[in-house]
Amino acid sequence: MWVYVVMNFAERTKIGRKMRTDFYRTLEKDGFKMVTKNLYVRYCSTQANALKHKMRVQDQIFEKYAISIILVADKQNENSYHYLGRRKTKKTRENPFKLPEMVEFF
């Protein structure tokens, strides 16, 4: 399951910029990856894990700012297309929509 966080902060004031950077840092500490300036994404293996991360993001939401949390199942995400640019990117650039590799303990 994928968790998308889409946000819109007022960047004209010093307080708005500080709130934005604090919110971005908490998302990154929680394992989200930045796709664009206002879109963060995280892969969760189960729906319960996705709901846990949704609740963590909900606890950080400020009053005035628009923040959307979207939960997308793997089957739904399989039929969506994400373009990070028109030209070919370098192979070193990490694709945030790639499924993480699973670790085997055998």
PEMO-V570992 format. One record per residue. N is the residue number from 1. RES is the residue in one small letter. PHI is phi in whole degrees, -180 to 180 (* if undefined). OMEGA is omega as a letter, one per 40 degrees, with the letter a starting at -180 (none if undefined). BURIAL is + if it has 16 or more other C-alpha atoms within 10 Angstrom, else -. Layout:
N_RES_PHI_OMEGA_BURIAL ; N_RES_PHI_OMEGA_BURIAL
This chain:
1_m_*_a_+ ; 2_w_-106_i_+ ; 3_v_-115_i_+ ; 4_y_-106_i_+ ; 5_v_-121_i_+ ; 6_v_-114_a_+ ; 7_m_-139_i_+ ; 8_n_-142_a_- ; 9_f_-110_i_+ ; 10_a_-79_a_- ; 11_e_-102_a_- ; 12_r_-81_a_- ; 13_t_-103_i_- ; 14_k_-65_i_- ; 15_i_-67_i_- ; 16_g_-62_i_- ; 17_r_-67_i_- ; 18_k_-67_i_- ; 19_m_-63_i_+ ; 20_r_-63_a_+ ; 21_t_-66_i_- ; 22_d_-64_i_- ; 23_f_-66_i_+ ; 24_y_-62_a_+ ; 25_r_-65_i_- ; 26_t_-67_i_- ; 27_l_-65_a_+ ; 28_e_-67_i_- ; 29_k_-67_a_- ; 30_d_-83_i_- ; 31_g_102_i_- ; 32_f_-78_i_+ ; 33_k_-117_a_+ ; 34_m_-79_i_+ ; 35_v_-97_i_- ; 36_t_-130_a_- ; 37_k_-59_a_- ; 38_n_-116_i_- ; 39_l_-133_i_+ ; 40_y_-120_a_+ ; 41_v_-137_i_+ ; 42_r_-147_i_+ ; 43_y_-95_i_+ ; 44_c_-124_a_+ ; 45_s_-76_a_- ; 46_t_-129_i_- ; 47_q_-70_i_- ; 48_a_-63_i_- ; 49_n_-65_i_- ; 50_a_-64_i_+ ; 51_l_-66_i_- ; 52_k_-64_i_- ; 53_h_-71_i_+ ; 54_k_-63_i_+ ; 55_m_-66_i_- ; 56_r_-63_i_- ; 57_v_-68_i_+ ; 58_q_-60_i_- ; 59_d_-68_a_- ; 60_q_-96_a_- ; 61_i_-72_i_- ; 62_f_-92_a_- ; 63_e_-65_a_- ; 64_k_-85_a_- ; 65_y_-100_a_- ; 66_a_-87_i_- ; 67_i_-133_i_+ ; 68_s_-114_i_- ; 69_i_-116_a_+ ; 70_i_-120_i_- ; 71_l_-103_a_+ ; 72_v_-126_i_+ ; 73_a_-73_a_- ; 74_d_-60_a_- ; 75_k_-65_i_- ; 76_q_-70_a_- ; 77_n_-71_a_- ; 78_e_-63_a_- ; 79_n_-96_i_- ; 80_s_-101_a_- ; 81_y_-121_a_- ; 82_h_-124_i_- ; 83_y_-113_a_- ; 84_l_-98_a_- ; 85_g_159_a_- ; 86_r_-91_a_- ; 87_r_-87_i_- ; 88_k_-66_i_- ; 89_t_-93_i_- ; 90_k_-66_a_- ; 91_k_-69_a_- ; 92_t_-78_a_- ; 93_r_-73_a_- ; 94_e_-84_i_- ; 95_n_-87_a_- ; 96_p_-72_a_+ ; 97_f_-96_i_- ; 98_k_-76_i_- ; 99_l_-65_i_- ; 100_p_-68_i_- ; 101_e_-73_a_- ; 102_m_-88_a_- ; 103_v_-97_i_- ; 104_e_-103_a_- ; 105_f_-110_a_- ; 106_f_-111_none_-
